[in-house]
Amino acid sequence: MSTSWHTRPLAAFDVETTGLDVTTDRVITAALWRINPEDGSKTPASWLIDPGTDIPPESTEVHGITTEEVREKGRPAAEAVPEIGAALALVAAEGLPLIVYNAPYDLSMLHHELLRHGVDPDFIPLLRVVDPLVLDKQTDPYRRGGRKLIDVCAHHGVPLTQDQAHGATADALAAGRLAWKLCAAFPHLAEMTVEELHTAQIRWKAEQAASFQAYLRRTKDPDAVIDGTWPFTAA
């Protein structure tokens, strides 16, 4: 029987937000799946949050969530954000791998949201994160085409439709399935412990960022700077 981390219980997480600035924008939806590949069980938790600010139209175009919807149906951020933190702190305490696609965005956003609501984000560095975006770039660095979640899922045969994409619940589950697919396709990923894989991704992400930065400086912008911090930044 396989003892690889990807065949045992894990979690998957995603957020949708008011914008792209992790220090000032707000979380409006979040989803956390607990997945047990051994028996196929999947348990979701989800949050719809009123951030107390308007959602810009350009953000609504991405995820379809309006200011009116969160005002009517969302829970106050002061209630929901600590709940999300508590749920992820439990994942960290249990030692479950946490699948997050493009982890520096979601986890940095969460870090600043927790601080904003008086919650200590000290559990975030304890999370053992698996980022399918980093893994996909590492295992297939020269593939043409986009690297958005929907693109990478399509390439690896993971179901995620255009209508589902940018919904936190669908995206988190798709990221979990994508991580499983990548480990099944590339045995060296499955052979690592979660701790070893987490540490390797820190290095891989830095190398990927440095390579992209060098490319941009050669071809488009001599002053380009690409941050290679992973899996989150507190700055």
Secondary structure as UniProt FT lines:
FT   HELIX           5..7
FT   STRAND          10..17
FT   TURN            22..24
FT   STRAND          27..36
FT   TURN            37..40
FT   STRAND          41..50
FT   HELIX           57..63
FT   HELIX           67..73
FT   STRAND          75..76
FT   HELIX           77..94
FT   STRAND          97..99
FT   TURN            101..102
FT   HELIX           103..116
FT   TURN            117..118
FT   TURN            122..123
FT   HELIX           124..126
FT   STRAND          128..130
FT   HELIX           132..139
FT   TURN            141..142
FT   HELIX           149..156
FT   TURN            162..166
FT   HELIX           168..185
FT   HELIX           187..191
FT   HELIX           194..219
FT   TURN            222..223
//
